[in-house]
Amino acid sequence: MLFHKVTSMTTALVAGLFLILLGGCAMDDAFIFFPTRELVMTPHSVGLTYDEIYFTAADGTGLHGWFIAGQPGTPVILFFHGNAGNISHRVDNLRLFHRHLGVSVFIIDYRGYGNSAGKISEEGTYADARGAMNWLHDNGWGNDRIIYFGRSLGAAVATQLALEETPAGLVLESPFTSIEAMGRMHNPILYFLFGWLLHSSYDTLARIDQINSPLLILQGTRDTIVPPAMAEQLFARAGHHKTLHMIEGAGHNDTLSHQQDKYWQAWHDFIEKLRAS
């Protein structure tokens, strides 16, 4: 996750100096975004029927995603993944959504990830999210039937989209408060010296109180990358109709491996409340 690729302060300082010599343009790529191009599996690998979706971001960049149809009458989950890999590394998530919730899922790769064109940036991810929403609208999905789901960096993307297009609900898993807070926590000296070179802020804490949708936050109690305190900060700042579900014993990348019954029950309860509202 963010700023966690640097294994020693010496290495970090050398890397920072090298990036300054390059003009600073690669700072976000070195510390925030870790895309991969190769798709290592598809939903078919786990027995799911799916559609390959090629669509455009709000700025015209060509993007790729998968749509897995759910049971009739269920909502669609618009899935924004984290900062590393691509959609093929989330196939097990798709299988579990289908198995436990029966919902439709539309998962996309940001620009520069997987089969999506372009170069990743914060503003680019927001344009990608808008394009995904436009695709859902064009295919008959109204906002009242769409739940945004973002993991880690994807939580920041989902929150920004929720400010612009109010969904039926917003689910954030392992969300961080901002890039600045992550930098100061993981590498305070490096961030003090070179943080000004970063273009991305992903300041979810400054936006969460403007969200009007029902909110569910899912957070592992042993997350050492994005600490539980950040989820608690976001929850405290958020408005009404909110739930914080702590996943006992879970870290950052294994939230689905701990207290699985309680994890999916939190999802069930959230969706049922949306239906009843």
C-alpha positions as CSV (number, residue, x, y, z in Angstrom):
1,M,0.0,0.0,0.0
2,L,1.0,3.7,0.0
3,F,4.5,4.5,1.0
4,H,5.0,0.9,2.1
5,K,7.3,-0.2,-0.7
6,V,10.3,1.6,0.8
7,T,12.2,-0.8,3.0
8,S,14.7,1.5,4.7
9,M,15.2,5.2,5.2
10,T,18.5,5.2,3.4
11,T,16.9,3.6,0.3
12,A,14.0,6.1,0.6
13,L,16.3,9.1,0.7
14,V,18.3,7.9,-2.2
15,A,15.1,7.2,-4.2
16,G,13.8,10.7,-3.3
17,L,17.0,12.4,-4.4
18,F,16.9,10.4,-7.7
19,L,13.3,11.4,-8.3
20,I,14.1,15.1,-7.7
21,L,16.8,14.8,-10.4
22,L,14.1,13.5,-12.7
23,G,12.1,16.5,-12.0
24,G,9.8,14.9,-9.4
25,C,7.3,13.7,-12.0
26,A,7.7,10.1,-10.9
27,M,7.0,10.5,-7.2
28,D,3.4,9.4,-7.4
29,D,4.4,6.4,-9.5
30,A,7.1,5.4,-7.0
31,F,5.1,5.7,-3.8
32,I,1.4,5.5,-4.6
33,F,0.5,3.7,-7.8
34,F,1.7,0.1,-8.6
35,P,-0.2,-1.0,-11.7
36,T,0.3,-4.3,-13.5
37,R,-0.8,-5.0,-17.1
38,E,-1.1,-8.7,-17.3
39,L,-4.5,-10.2,-16.4
40,V,-3.6,-13.4,-14.5
41,M,-7.2,-14.8,-14.4
42,T,-10.8,-13.9,-15.3
43,P,-14.1,-14.5,-13.6
44,H,-14.5,-17.6,-15.8
45,S,-11.5,-19.0,-13.8
46,V,-13.8,-19.3,-10.8
47,G,-16.9,-20.4,-12.7
48,L,-18.6,-17.0,-13.2
49,T,-20.3,-15.8,-16.3
50,Y,-19.2,-12.3,-17.2
51,D,-19.1,-9.6,-19.9
52,E,-16.0,-7.9,-21.1
53,I,-16.7,-4.2,-20.9
54,Y,-14.8,-1.6,-22.9
55,F,-15.9,2.0,-22.2
56,T,-14.5,5.5,-21.9
57,A,-13.6,7.7,-19.0
58,A,-15.1,11.1,-18.7
59,D,-12.1,12.5,-20.5
60,G,-12.3,10.0,-23.3
61,T,-9.5,7.5,-22.1
62,G,-10.3,4.0,-23.1
63,L,-11.0,1.7,-20.1
64,H,-11.7,-2.0,-19.4
65,G,-13.8,-3.8,-16.9
66,W,-15.9,-6.8,-16.2
67,F,-19.6,-7.0,-15.5
68,I,-21.0,-10.0,-13.6
69,A,-24.8,-10.1,-13.6
70,G,-26.6,-10.9,-10.3
71,Q,-30.0,-12.1,-9.3
72,P,-33.0,-10.1,-10.5
73,G,-33.9,-7.2,-8.3
74,T,-30.5,-6.9,-6.6
75,P,-28.4,-3.8,-6.8
76,V,-25.1,-3.4,-8.7
77,I,-21.8,-3.0,-6.8
78,L,-19.5,-0.5,-8.6
79,F,-16.1,-1.8,-7.4
80,F,-13.0,0.4,-7.2
81,H,-9.9,-1.6,-6.3
82,G,-6.7,-0.6,-4.5
83,N,-3.5,0.9,-5.8
84,A,-1.7,-2.3,-6.9
85,G,-2.3,-5.0,-9.4
86,N,-5.4,-5.0,-11.6
87,I,-8.9,-6.4,-11.7
88,S,-7.7,-9.9,-12.2
89,H,-6.3,-9.9,-8.7
90,R,-9.8,-9.3,-7.3
91,V,-11.5,-12.3,-8.9
92,D,-12.0,-14.0,-5.6
93,N,-13.8,-10.9,-4.3
94,L,-16.1,-11.2,-7.3
95,R,-16.8,-14.9,-6.6
96,L,-17.7,-14.1,-3.0
97,F,-19.9,-11.2,-3.9
98,H,-21.8,-13.6,-6.2
99,R,-22.0,-16.4,-3.7
100,H,-22.9,-14.4,-0.6
101,L,-24.9,-11.5,-1.9
102,G,-26.1,-12.5,-5.4
103,V,-25.6,-8.9,-6.6
104,S,-24.4,-7.6,-9.9
105,V,-20.8,-6.3,-9.9
106,F,-19.1,-3.9,-12.3
107,I,-15.4,-3.8,-11.6
108,I,-13.1,-1.5,-13.6
109,D,-9.4,-1.0,-14.0
110,Y,-8.1,2.5,-13.7
111,R,-6.1,4.0,-16.6
112,G,-2.7,2.4,-16.8
113,Y,-3.9,-0.8,-15.1
114,G,-4.7,-4.1,-16.9
115,N,-6.2,-3.4,-20.3
116,S,-7.1,0.2,-19.7
117,A,-5.2,2.8,-21.6
118,G,-3.6,6.0,-20.3
119,K,-1.4,7.0,-17.4
120,I,-2.6,6.9,-13.8
121,S,-3.2,10.0,-11.8
122,E,-5.5,11.1,-9.0
123,E,-7.7,13.2,-11.4
124,G,-7.5,10.4,-13.9
125,T,-9.0,7.9,-11.4
126,Y,-11.9,10.3,-10.8
127,A,-12.5,10.6,-14.6
128,D,-12.4,6.8,-14.7
129,A,-15.1,6.6,-12.0
130,R,-17.3,9.0,-13.8
131,G,-17.0,7.0,-17.0
132,A,-18.0,3.8,-15.1
133,M,-21.0,5.6,-13.7
134,N,-21.9,6.8,-17.2
135,W,-21.7,3.2,-18.5
136,L,-24.1,2.0,-15.8
137,H,-26.5,4.8,-16.6
138,D,-26.4,4.0,-20.3
139,N,-27.2,0.4,-19.4
140,G,-30.3,1.1,-17.4
141,W,-28.9,1.4,-13.8
142,G,-30.2,4.4,-11.8
143,N,-28.3,5.8,-8.9
144,D,-30.9,4.3,-6.5
145,R,-29.8,0.8,-7.5
146,I,-26.0,1.4,-7.4
147,I,-23.7,0.9,-4.4
148,Y,-20.2,2.2,-4.6
149,F,-17.5,-0.1,-3.1
150,G,-13.9,1.1,-2.7
151,R,-11.0,-0.7,-1.1
152,S,-8.0,1.3,0.2
153,L,-7.2,3.8,-2.6
154,G,-10.5,2.8,-4.2
155,A,-12.3,4.1,-1.1
156,A,-11.0,7.6,-1.9
157,V,-12.2,7.3,-5.5
158,A,-15.6,6.0,-4.4
159,T,-16.0,8.9,-1.9
160,Q,-15.2,11.5,-4.6
161,L,-17.7,10.0,-7.0
162,A,-20.3,9.9,-4.2
163,L,-19.9,13.7,-3.8
164,E,-20.8,14.1,-7.5
165,E,-23.3,11.3,-8.0
166,T,-25.2,10.2,-4.9
167,P,-25.5,6.4,-4.9
168,A,-27.9,4.2,-3.0
169,G,-25.0,3.4,-0.6
170,L,-21.3,3.8,-0.1
171,V,-19.1,1.0,1.3
172,L,-15.4,1.8,2.2
173,E,-13.0,-1.0,3.1
174,S,-9.7,-0.2,4.7
175,P,-9.9,3.5,3.8
176,F,-7.1,6.0,4.6
177,T,-7.7,9.6,5.5
178,S,-5.3,11.2,3.0
179,I,-2.0,10.7,1.2
180,E,-0.5,13.3,3.5
181,A,-1.5,11.3,6.6
182,M,-0.1,8.1,5.1
183,G,3.2,9.7,4.2
184,R,3.6,11.2,7.7
185,M,2.8,7.9,9.3
186,H,5.0,5.5,7.2
187,N,8.0,7.7,6.2
188,P,7.8,11.1,8.0
189,I,11.3,12.2,7.1
190,L,10.9,11.3,3.5
191,Y,7.5,13.0,3.4
192,F,8.9,16.1,5.0
193,L,11.7,16.3,2.4
194,F,9.9,15.3,-0.7
195,G,6.1,15.2,0.0
196,W,5.7,18.5,-1.8
197,L,6.6,16.7,-5.1
198,L,3.5,14.5,-4.9
199,H,0.6,15.5,-7.1
200,S,-2.0,13.3,-5.4
201,S,-3.8,14.1,-2.2
202,Y,-6.8,11.7,-2.0
203,D,-8.1,13.7,1.0
204,T,-11.1,11.6,2.0
205,L,-11.2,13.1,5.5
206,A,-12.0,16.5,4.0
207,R,-14.9,15.1,1.9
208,I,-16.5,12.4,4.1
209,D,-18.8,14.9,5.9
210,Q,-20.3,15.9,2.6
211,I,-21.6,12.5,1.8
212,N,-25.4,12.1,1.8
213,S,-25.6,8.4,1.2
214,P,-25.8,5.7,3.8
215,L,-22.2,4.6,4.7
216,L,-20.6,1.4,5.7
217,I,-17.0,1.3,6.7
218,L,-15.2,-2.1,7.0
219,Q,-11.8,-2.2,8.7
220,G,-9.4,-4.8,10.0
221,T,-8.3,-4.4,13.6
222,R,-4.7,-5.4,12.8
223,D,-4.2,-3.4,9.7
224,T,-0.6,-2.0,9.8
225,I,-0.7,-0.3,6.4
226,V,-3.9,1.8,7.0
227,P,-4.4,1.8,10.8
228,P,-7.9,1.4,12.3
229,A,-7.6,4.9,13.7
230,M,-8.1,6.3,10.2
231,A,-11.4,4.4,9.7
232,E,-12.5,5.7,13.1
233,Q,-11.6,9.3,12.1
234,L,-13.6,8.9,8.9
235,F,-16.5,7.4,10.8
236,A,-16.5,10.2,13.3
237,R,-16.4,12.9,10.6
238,A,-19.2,11.3,8.5
239,G,-22.8,12.4,8.8
240,H,-25.8,10.3,9.7
241,H,-26.8,6.8,8.5
242,K,-23.4,5.3,9.1
243,T,-22.0,2.0,10.3
244,L,-18.5,1.0,11.3
245,H,-17.7,-2.7,11.2
246,M,-14.4,-3.8,12.7
247,I,-13.0,-7.1,11.4
248,E,-11.2,-8.7,14.4
249,G,-7.7,-10.0,13.5
250,A,-7.7,-8.8,9.9
251,G,-4.9,-6.9,8.3
252,H,-5.0,-4.8,5.2
253,N,-5.2,-7.5,2.5
254,D,-6.9,-10.4,4.3
255,T,-10.2,-8.8,5.4
256,L,-12.1,-11.7,3.7
257,S,-10.3,-14.3,5.7
258,H,-11.4,-13.3,9.2
259,Q,-14.9,-13.5,10.7
260,Q,-16.4,-14.2,7.3
261,D,-19.9,-14.8,8.5
262,K,-19.9,-11.4,10.3
263,Y,-18.3,-9.7,7.3
264,W,-21.0,-10.8,4.9
265,Q,-23.7,-10.2,7.5
266,A,-22.6,-6.6,7.7
267,W,-23.1,-6.4,3.9
268,H,-26.5,-8.1,4.1
269,D,-27.7,-5.8,6.8
270,F,-26.5,-2.7,4.9
271,I,-28.3,-3.8,1.7
272,E,-31.5,-4.7,3.6
273,K,-31.5,-1.2,5.2
274,L,-31.1,0.4,1.7
275,R,-34.1,-1.6,0.5
276,A,-36.2,-0.6,3.4
277,S,-35.4,3.1,3.1
